[in-house]
């Protein structure tokens, strides 16, 4: 199983990457929008975790990642992990087809449980 984690916080990337790597996932990380788009354009992922803010500019670059996924027809479950989910941002996330929004900080076990439920649903659809 392959996981892409997109977050501009090196500590968050390190913690999540180490946790999921130890759980048997193949993990790639991106700290900025362009890097995430390049990975998504070239590698098939089973799940993507996206932070909304990917710079110190308090922008919502994570929404651009979600748009990139939708506009290119990439079929991958996405989880938004953010501390900045305003009502407007939540509406935009839902409009982009993502229903899984988790607040930051979030226990890694909770993220893993959601990922496991998403991947088991995807596996059921393939059978």
N, C-alpha and C positions, 0 to 999 in steps of 0.2 A: 504494500500500500504506500502511496506517495502523497506527501503533505507539503503544501506551500504555506509558509508563515510570512506575512507582510506586516512589518512594524518598524518604526523608526527608532525605537528604544533598544539599544544593544543588550541591555540586561534582560529585557522581555524575550528577545529573540534567543538569547543564550539559554535561558531557563526552559522555554517551551521546546526548543530544538533538542536539548539534552534529555528532557522528559520523554518526548515522543520517539526519539532515537532509541532510548533504552526500552521503549515499549514495542520496538520492532518496526517502526515506520521509517521510510526513507524520507528525510526532511531536507527541503531547500528553504532558504531564507532570503528575503528581500527587504531592504531598508528604505527604498524610495520607489516612486511611481514607475519610472522608466525601467528599472531593474525588474520589477514585478511583471510589467507588460512583456518584457523580453522572455522571461521564464514561461509565462502563460502561453505565449505564442509558439513556443518550441517544445514544451513538455506537457504530457497529460498528467493531471493530478486527480486524486480521489477526493480530496477535500482542500479548501483554501480558507485560511484564517486571515482576515483583513482588519487592520486598525484603521480608523477613519482619518486621523491626523498623521501624516507622514512627514511633516516638517515642523520646524519651530514657528512657522508663520500662522499657525492656527487655522489652516485651510482644511478642507475635507477631501484630500487627495484619494482617500480610500473609496470614495464614491466614483472616482474616475476608473479605479481598478474594477469595480463592480460593473460599470458601464462597458468597459473593455470586454469583460467576460460575456455580458449579454449581447453586445453588438456583434461579436464574432461567433456567436452560437456555441460557445464553449460550455459543455454540459459538465458542471462540477458543483457539488454542494458548497456553499460559502457560509462562513460564520463571521459576523462582524463582532469584534472585540474592542470596545471603546469606553472611555470615561466621558465622552462628549456627545451623547446621543440626545440631542434636543428633539422636540416633537417634529420639527421640520426635517431634521436629518433622518429620523425614524421613518417618516412618510416616504422620503426619497429612497431609503434602503428597501422598503417594501415595494415601491414602484419598480425598482430594479430587479425584483423577484427574489429577494432574500428575506427570509422570515426568522432567521436565527441571529438575535442580537444579544450579546452578553456584556454586562458592565465590567469595567476594570476597577480594581483588580478582581480576578476570578481564580478560584482554586483550579489547579491543573487537572485534578480529578474530575471536576465538573465539565471542563472542556473535553476531556477524554470521553466522558460518558456521552456527551452530545455527538462527538465524532463517531463513536461506536454505533450510536443509533442511526446516524446518517449513512454510514457505510453498510450497515446491515440492511437498510431499506434499499440502497442502491444494488446490493448483491441480490436481494429478493427479486428486483425488477429484471435482472439478467437471467434468472432461472425460469 
